[in-house]
Amino acid sequence: MTASAPGPAHDRGTRVTRVRVGAVGAGWWATSNHFPLLAARDDVELVGVCGLGPGLGAIRDRFGFGFATESIDELLDADLDAVVVTTPHDLHLDVSLRALERGLHVLCEKPMTLRAEDAWRLVDAVERAGTHFLVPYGWNYKDFTREAKRILDAGRIGEIQFALTHMASPTRGLFGGDPTHMLERWSTDTRPEPGTWSDPRHGGGYAHGQVSHSSALLFWLTGLRASTVAGRVENAGAPVDLFDAAVIRFDNGALGSLSGAATLADGDKYQVDLRLFGTEGVLMLDVERERVSLRRYDGERVEVPIAPGDGEYECLVPPARFIELITGASTENNSTVDVAARSVELIEGLLRSSAADGAEVRIHD
C-alpha cells in the first residue's frame, strides 16, 4: 500500500460502479446515520474504519467494515475511492486534506472547519484534486427546498435586498453536556463526545453545531456571500454559546439578520425560517410550519406543496447522494465545499465580532 498518487480507480475518467469507502471517525452520528445507510447499499464496500477506543472492533463487525485501525494513514492507503469524515470538528481539516491529496472523494461533516482560512484551503484542495466533496446538510436535499432554489434561480423575487435567517432546536442538553435527548431522538447508544459539542476549544456551541445548517441553506439557496458581520453570542450558563444574533452585510449590498437558539423544549420541532426580500417579491421558507411561499409584487402567489412531516430534519439523502456523485448516477451536489466555506467564514466572523464586544468585522477581502 502506498500514499502516493491515486491508482486507476481514482482516475477522473474512470467510472466507479462499487465505491470503496473508508471512514475516519466512528462516533454517535456516524454509527446512527451514515454507517447504516452506506452498509445497506449494494454499490458500496466498507473497506475500513479508523477511530479510537475499545469498541472499534465491534463497530467494524456491526457494519461489515473490512478492518479497523487507529492509524489514519493505514486507512487512507487502503486503495479507497472515498472517505467519510466524522471526527471532532477541529480535526476535519487535516483528515480531509490528506484524503484529497490522495485523490479521494470526501464526505465531511459540518462544520467543515472552524476557521475561514482553513475552509478556503479545502476549496482550493478540492479544485486541485478534481474529486467530489460533500458536506451533509440534510435540509439542502429536501424536495421543498429544491423547489425554493428553482424559484430563486429563475429570478422570481429579483435581486435580494434583505435576508432573514433563524434557527432554533431542542439541543440545550447537547451543548450543555447532557446528550440524553439526542440519544433518544436518534435511537443510538453511542454517546456524543462532550468535547465536540460543549468545549469551545474544539468548536463546541450552537453557532458551529446548528447555525452551520441554517447558514449553509441560505448560501446554497441564494448564492450570497457575507462581507461583514456584527454579532453577539450568549452562553446563558453553559460552557458554549446557546444563543446567537447577528447583522450581516452581503457582497451584493443586501442586509441580513441571523439568529439561533438552542433551548426549544425536548421533542419540539426544529425551527428553520428563511425570509428573502427582493426587488420583485418575497420568498418565505419555514421547516417548522412546512411552507414555501412566493409573494410577488405583481400579485402572483405560489404555495409549494409539502408533505406533512417533510420539514423534520433527516440526513438520509446526503450520504446516498455522495455515492451517486461518485458513480455518476447523479450530478446534483447541494452542499458543495464552497457553500460550506461561506458558512464557516460567517460563523467565524460572528464569534470574532462577539469577542470584540459586537464590533462589525470584515469577513473577507
JOWO-V784974 format. One record per residue. N is the residue number from 1. RES is the residue in three letters. SS is DSSP state (H for helix, E for strand, C for the rest). Layout:
{{N	RES	SS} {N	RES	SS}}
This chain:
{{1	MET	C} {2	THR	C} {3	ALA	C} {4	SER	C} {5	ALA	C} {6	PRO	C} {7	GLY	C} {8	PRO	H} {9	ALA	H} {10	HIS	H} {11	ASP	C} {12	ARG	C} {13	GLY	C} {14	THR	C} {15	ARG	C} {16	VAL	C} {17	THR	C} {18	ARG	C} {19	VAL	E} {20	ARG	E} {21	VAL	E} {22	GLY	E} {23	ALA	E} {24	VAL	E} {25	GLY	C} {26	ALA	C} {27	GLY	C} {28	TRP	H} {29	TRP	H} {30	ALA	H} {31	THR	H} {32	SER	H} {33	ASN	H} {34	HIS	H} {35	PHE	H} {36	PRO	H} {37	LEU	H} {38	LEU	H} {39	ALA	H} {40	ALA	C} {41	ARG	C} {42	ASP	C} {43	ASP	C} {44	VAL	E} {45	GLU	E} {46	LEU	E} {47	VAL	E} {48	GLY	E} {49	VAL	E} {50	CYS	E} {51	GLY	C} {52	LEU	C} {53	GLY	C} {54	PRO	C} {55	GLY	C} {56	LEU	H} {57	GLY	H} {58	ALA	H} {59	ILE	H} {60	ARG	H} {61	ASP	H} {62	ARG	H} {63	PHE	H} {64	GLY	C} {65	PHE	C} {66	GLY	C} {67	PHE	E} {68	ALA	E} {69	THR	E} {70	GLU	C} {71	SER	C} {72	ILE	H} {73	ASP	H} {74	GLU	H} {75	LEU	H} {76	LEU	H} {77	ASP	C} {78	ALA	C} {79	ASP	C} {80	LEU	C} {81	ASP	C} {82	ALA	E} {83	VAL	E} {84	VAL	E} {85	VAL	E} {86	THR	C} {87	THR	C} {88	PRO	C} {89	HIS	H} {90	ASP	H} {91	LEU	H} {92	HIS	H} {93	LEU	H} {94	ASP	H} {95	VAL	H} {96	SER	H} {97	LEU	H} {98	ARG	H} {99	ALA	H} {100	LEU	H} {101	GLU	H} {102	ARG	C} {103	GLY	C} {104	LEU	C} {105	HIS	E} {106	VAL	E} {107	LEU	E} {108	CYS	E} {109	GLU	C} {110	LYS	C} {111	PRO	C} {112	MET	C} {113	THR	C} {114	LEU	C} {115	ARG	C} {116	ALA	H} {117	GLU	H} {118	ASP	H} {119	ALA	H} {120	TRP	H} {121	ARG	H} {122	LEU	H} {123	VAL	H} {124	ASP	H} {125	ALA	H} {126	VAL	H} {127	GLU	H} {128	ARG	H} {129	ALA	H} {130	GLY	C} {131	THR	C} {132	HIS	C} {133	PHE	E} {134	LEU	E} {135	VAL	C} {136	PRO	C} {137	TYR	C} {138	GLY	H} {139	TRP	H} {140	ASN	H} {141	TYR	H} {142	LYS	C} {143	ASP	H} {144	PHE	H} {145	THR	H} {146	ARG	H} {147	GLU	H} {148	ALA	H} {149	LYS	H} {150	ARG	H} {151	ILE	H} {152	LEU	H} {153	ASP	H} {154	ALA	C} {155	GLY	C} {156	ARG	C} {157	ILE	C} {158	GLY	C} {159	GLU	C} {160	ILE	E} {161	GLN	E} {162	PHE	E} {163	ALA	E} {164	LEU	E} {165	THR	E} {166	HIS	E} {167	MET	E} {168	ALA	E} {169	SER	C} {170	PRO	E} {171	THR	C} {172	ARG	H} {173	GLY	H} {174	LEU	H} {175	PHE	H} {176	GLY	H} {177	GLY	C} {178	ASP	C} {179	PRO	C} {180	THR	H} {181	HIS	H} {182	MET	H} {183	LEU	H} {184	GLU	H} {185	ARG	H} {186	TRP	C} {187	SER	C} {188	THR	C} {189	ASP	C} {190	THR	C} {191	ARG	C} {192	PRO	C} {193	GLU	C} {194	PRO	H} {195	GLY	H} {196	THR	H} {197	TRP	H} {198	SER	H} {199	ASP	C} {200	PRO	H} {201	ARG	H} {202	HIS	H} {203	GLY	C} {204	GLY	C} {205	GLY	C} {206	TYR	H} {207	ALA	H} {208	HIS	H} {209	GLY	H} {210	GLN	H} {211	VAL	H} {212	SER	H} {213	HIS	H} {214	SER	H} {215	SER	H} {216	ALA	H} {217	LEU	H} {218	LEU	H} {219	PHE	H} {220	TRP	H} {221	LEU	H} {222	THR	H} {223	GLY	C} {224	LEU	C} {225	ARG	C} {226	ALA	E} {227	SER	E} {228	THR	E} {229	VAL	E} {230	ALA	E} {231	GLY	E} {232	ARG	E} {233	VAL	E} {234	GLU	E} {235	ASN	C} {236	ALA	C} {237	GLY	C} {238	ALA	C} {239	PRO	C} {240	VAL	C} {241	ASP	C} {242	LEU	C} {243	PHE	E} {244	ASP	E} {245	ALA	E} {246	ALA	E} {247	VAL	E} {248	ILE	E} {249	ARG	E} {250	PHE	E} {251	ASP	C} {252	ASN	C} {253	GLY	C} {254	ALA	C} {255	LEU	E} {256	GLY	E} {257	SER	E} {258	LEU	E} {259	SER	E} {260	GLY	E} {261	ALA	E} {262	ALA	C} {263	THR	E} {264	LEU	C} {265	ALA	C} {266	ASP	C} {267	GLY	C} {268	ASP	C} {269	LYS	C} {270	TYR	C} {271	GLN	E} {272	VAL	E} {273	ASP	E} {274	LEU	E} {275	ARG	E} {276	LEU	E} {277	PHE	E} {278	GLY	E} {279	THR	C} {280	GLU	C} {281	GLY	E} {282	VAL	E} {283	LEU	E} {284	MET	E} {285	LEU	E} {286	ASP	E} {287	VAL	C} {288	GLU	C} {289	ARG	C} {290	GLU	C} {291	ARG	E} {292	VAL	E} {293	SER	E} {294	LEU	E} {295	ARG	E} {296	ARG	E} {297	TYR	C} {298	ASP	C} {299	GLY	C} {300	GLU	C} {301	ARG	E} {302	VAL	E} {303	GLU	E} {304	VAL	C} {305	PRO	C} {306	ILE	C} {307	ALA	C} {308	PRO	C} {309	GLY	C} {310	ASP	C} {311	GLY	C} {312	GLU	C} {313	TYR	C} {314	GLU	C} {315	CYS	C} {316	LEU	C} {317	VAL	H} {318	PRO	H} {319	PRO	H} {320	ALA	H} {321	ARG	H} {322	PHE	H} {323	ILE	H} {324	GLU	H} {325	LEU	H} {326	ILE	H} {327	THR	H} {328	GLY	C} {329	ALA	C} {330	SER	C} {331	THR	C} {332	GLU	C} {333	ASN	C} {334	ASN	C} {335	SER	C} {336	THR	C} {337	VAL	H} {338	ASP	H} {339	VAL	H} {340	ALA	H} {341	ALA	H} {342	ARG	H} {343	SER	H} {344	VAL	H} {345	GLU	H} {346	LEU	H} {347	ILE	H} {348	GLU	H} {349	GLY	H} {350	LEU	H} {351	LEU	H} {352	ARG	H} {353	SER	H} {354	SER	H} {355	ALA	H} {356	ALA	C} {357	ASP	C} {358	GLY	C} {359	ALA	C} {360	GLU	C} {361	VAL	E} {362	ARG	E} {363	ILE	C} {364	HIS	C} {365	ASP	C}}
